[in-house]
Amino acid sequence: MTGEPHVDWDPRSAQVQTDQVAAYDEMRARCPVAYSAYRNWTVFRHADIVRILDDPGTFSNSVSSHLSVPNGMDPPEHTAFRAINDRYFTPGRMREFEPECRAVSRQLVGALGDGLVEIVSELAEPFANRIQCRFMGWPARLHDPLREWTRKNREATRALDREAMSAIAMEFDGYIREQLDERRTLDRPADVTAELLAERVNGRPLSDAELVSLIRNWTVGELSTIAACVGILVSFLAANPDVQRRLRSEPDLIGAACDEILRMRAPLIANRRRTTEEVTVSGRTIPVGERVMVLWASANRDEGVFGDPDEFRLDRDPDDNLLYGRGIHGCPGAPLARLELTVLIEELLAATDFIEVAVPPGHAAYPAGGFDSVPVSLLRR
């Protein structure tokens, strides 16, 4: 290919900013592989994205110039670091953490008032913040700074202010380094952060840069994505009283229901890949070294796989749902995310008689997923 490809779509357009889901549905039908105004290739169809995820040799995760452990690595380097990561998200560890997760959930749900509640600011953001600090063993004094950090990071990302994004990333790294330094003392607490200090890769201790990157990938993703998940889930339940009633009577279905609801409206819009060779996807030739955006928010609504993408069904093949990715780069923290969301919705439904829409939710703007605001009315027990 010679010269700059024709720009097929602009994520900054009014259509995308108004309602991302509708915009992606339209693009999936019209231009399933599109060259973006951001100078990357965006892939919209489920089958094409599965192909990309199943071929990490051609579609590399090594995209950023900054260290990203393990997400931004390819095998064999990725393999050793991913093995460390996965030791912290085993079924046994999730069972051990569930009581703490439930305590945080119950406390926050119990603090909600009767009547009008704005879910994003009053439940989703505090939950994401506190539950991640609890999992890492971080002190409560970080709750307010991390919430403010999350707000600044979201604003800088939406504005594509790279200078601000870099400064904000350095600020977050400072919080991590502070926690690591505290755990290097003789009376360090026995928590996940302290455990990580003892990890070894290829026979050597992890460097500070590797530790910071690993923890950053766990934590930054949780703070933003879990909050988005909570807003999406509560918004859907408020708008669908039949589903809400079913889950109240059959709470064992809550985990599967969370996955299905988040299939319909993605909390995380996209991830990046980089081509290692020239490749053709749905008739479009993508040169070597190009950035490719895997658009989860479109793939999980592909009519060719899911039929009516807005139909809530619990009998779908879970392997088709790309909510947590697929293959060797599937979401490292998926077991924890599933636990957190299931427990929180269990506690919210148990503490209330009904949740209904108060005001239509405010759509989040690209590149954020979910909603900026979810006003609902709670009828409490």
N, C-alpha and C positions, 0 to 999 in steps of 0.2 A: 504494500500500500504506500502511495506517495502522497505527501501533504497531509494536512489535518482532515480527519473524517468529518462528514456533515454532522452537525449537532441535531440529534433527534428529540431531545427533551431537556428540560431545565428543572431540576428539583426546587428551584427558588420561585417557580411560577405561582401565580395566584391560585390555580387549580390545586396544586400540591399543598400549598399552605392552608387552603380552606378545608380540604378533606383528603388526606393522603390515601386512605383506603380506596376511595372512588377513583382517584387519579391513577393508582397502580392497576386497578382492575381494567381501566380503559387502555393503559399502555400494554398490558399483558396481551390483550386481544389484537391491538393494532401494530405493536412493534416489540416483540418479545425479547430482542437483544438490541439495546439502544445506546448510542454514544451520547454521553451527558455533557452539559455545559461545564461540568467540573473536570472534563477531560479523562473520564473513565468510561468503561463499558458496564452498563447495568443489565442484569439478567433477571427476567421476570417469571419465567415458566418453571414449574416444579421439576419436570423431567430434566431440563437443562441444568438446574441447580443441583439436583442429585448427581448428575454426571460430574459436575465440578467438584462436589464434596467427595466423591468416590475416586477422584484422580488427583491426589495432592502432589503428585510428581509434576503434572502439567500446570496445575493451578496452585502455586506456592502460597503459604501463609507468611512467608518472609517478605513483608510489604514495607514496614516502617524502617527508618534509619535508626530508630531508638530500640534498645533492648526490650523485648516483650516475652516474658517467661510464663508459660510455655507456648502461649497462643501464637506468637510471631515467629515460631521456629518450625523447621522441617526436619523429618527424620534424616540421619539417626540422632541428631542433637535433641530434637523434640522428644524422642522416646524416653530418654533418661529423666528429663525434667517432668514429663507428664506422669511418669511412675511415682515420683515424689508427690505431685499434686494429688493424685487419686487416692493416696493413703489417708487423706484427711476427709474423704467424702464416702467412706464405706458405709454399708448398712448398719454396722455396729456403732460407728460414731454418730450416725444420725439418730439411732435409738437413744444414745446417751444424751444427745443435745435436745431431744424433744421436750423434756420437762422445762428446760430453760426457755425454749421457744414458746411454749404454751404460757409460761408465766408472763413473758413480755407481751404476748398477744392479749391475754386476759386483762392485764393492767391498762393497756391502751384502749381496748374496747370499753372497759369499765369507765374510763374517763370521758367517753363521748357523752354529750348531752342528749336529751330527748328532743325530737323535732328536727329542725334543720341542722345538717352537719355537712361541712365541706370536706369530703373524704381525702383529697390529695394532701392538704395542709394539716388536717387534724388526725389522720390515721396513716396514710400511705407513706409519707415522708418520715414521720417519727418512727414508724415501724422499721423501715429499711435501715435507718440510721442506728437505732438501738439494737436491732437483732444482729447486725454485722459487728458492732462493737462487742456484743455479748459472745458471739462465736469466736472472735479473735482474742477475747480476754482484755479488751481495751477499757479504760476507765470512763465513767459517766461524764467526766469533765470534757471529753471530746465530743459529746453529743451536739452542742451548739456550734462549735467551730466547724465540725464536719457538715452540719446542715447548711451553714453559710457557704462553705466551700462548694457544696453541691449546687447551690443556686448560682454562684459565680461561674462555675464550670459549664452549667447549662447555657447561660447567657453568652459566654464566650464562644461555645461550640456553635450555637445558632447563628451568631454573627460571623462565624469563620474568622475570628480575630486570633490569628496564630501567635502573635506576640503575647496576648493575654493568656491564651491556652498554655503556652510554654511556662509562663510565670505561675499559673495556677497548678500545673503539674509539679513544678518544683516545690510549691507550698505543700502539696499533699505528700510528696516524698519526705518532706521534713517531719510530718506527723509520724510516718512509718519509722524513720530513723530514730526518732525520739523513743518510740516504743521498743525498738530493738535494743537501743542503748540501755534502757531501764532493765531489760531482761538479761543483760550481761553482768549484772551485779550478783553478789553471792546469794542474796535473798530473793532472787527472781521468782515470779509466780509460775505455777505449773499450768500453762495454757498453750493454745495453738501457736501463738507468736513465739513463745519460748521454745517450743518443740522444733520449730523451723530452724532455729539457730544450730541445732544439732544435726541437721540433714547433711548428707553428702551426695555428690554426684560424680560418677566416674572415679570414686576413691578419694575425692577431695571435698572440703567444706564449700558450701555455696558462698560466693563473694557477696559483699554488701549490695552491690548493684543487682545481682541476681535475686537476692532476698527481697529487695525493695520492689523490683519489677514483678515478682510472683505475687506479693501481697497487694500491690497496686492493682493487678489484674483481677484478683479476687474481689477487692473491696470497692473499687470505683464502679465496676459492673453491678455489684449488688446495690449500691446506694441509689443509682439511677434506675436500673431495670426493675428491681423489686418494687420500688415505689410506683413505677408505671404499671406493673402487673396488678397491684392492689387496686389502683384506680379503675383499670379496665374491668376487673372482676366484679367490683361492687356496682359499677355503672351497668353492666350487663344484667346482674341479678335484680337491680332495681327496675330495669326496663322489661324484665321477663318474669312476672310473678309465678307462672306455672313452673319454671325451672327452680325458682326460689323455694316454692312449696315442696317440690320433689326432693331437693337436697336437704331440706329440714327434716323430712320424714325418712330419708335414706342417706344419712351422713357418710356412709362408706363410699358413696359415689363422688364425694367432693373432690378428691384428687384428680380423677379422670375428667371431671367437669372443668376444673381449672385449666387443664391442658387443652380441652376443646374450645373453651372461651378464648383463650389466648392464641389459639390457632386463627380465629376469626379476625382478631385485631392485635397486631404484633406489638409487644412492649419494646423490642429491639428491631429497628427497621432493617439494618443491613450490616454485613461484614465484608471485608476486602480480601481479595486474592491478587496474585500477580502471575501472568503467564510466563512460563519458562521456554515456550516454543510457540511458533505460529499455530493457531488452532481455529477451527470453524465451529461455531455454535449457532444452531438454527439458521444456517445460511449466511451468517455474518463472519467474515474473516477477521480475527483479532491477532495483531502482530505480537511477537515476543516482547516481553518486558512491559506489557500494558497492565494497568490496574483494572480489576473486574470487581464490581459490586454484586454480591449475592444478596438479593432483596427478599429477605424472609417474609416481609409484609405482603408480598405478592404471591410467592410460591405456595404459601399455606392457604391461599384462597383460589387456587387454580381449579377451574370448573372441570377440567379433564380428569382430575383426581378426586375432587370432593363434591362434584355436582353443584348444588346450591351452596355457595361458600358461607352463607349466613344462616344455614339450617343447623341448629344445635343437635348433635347426635353423639351418643356415647358408644355406638357400635362400629365406629370407624376403625380401620387398621392403625394402631398407634405408630407403626413404623413409617406411615406416610406423613405424620406430623413432624415438621422440621423446627418446632418451637425451640428445641435445645440443640439444633444442628444435627450432625450425622458424621459417622466415620471417626478418624483419629483426632479430629479437631472439634468433636462435639463439646458442648459447654462443660468446662471443668467443674463448675459448681452446681450442676443440674440436680443432684440428689438433695442438696441443701435448699435450693430454691423451691423444689417441690414440697419438701417438708414445711418450710416457712409459710408458703401460701396455703397449703391444706390446713395447717393448724390455725392460721389467722381466720380463714373463712369459717372453719368449724366454730371458733369462739364467737365470731360476729353473729352467726346464725343462731347459736345457742343463747346469746344474750338479748336477742331481739325477737319480736313477733312478726315484724314486717319491715321491709325497706322499699321505698318508692321514690321515683324521680321527683325532685323538687323543681329543678331548672335543667334544661338540656346541658350535657357536659360540654366543656370547652376543648376543642381539638388541639392537641400539641402540634407544633410546627416542626417540619423537617429540620434537623435529622432526629429529633426526639420522637418517641412513640407514645401512644396512649393519649391521655387527656391532661390539660393544665388544671382543670377544675372539674369536680364531680359533686355537685350539690344534691344531697338526698335527704329525705325525711325518714327518721328512724322511729319506729314504734317499739318501745322497750318493754321487757317483761317487768 
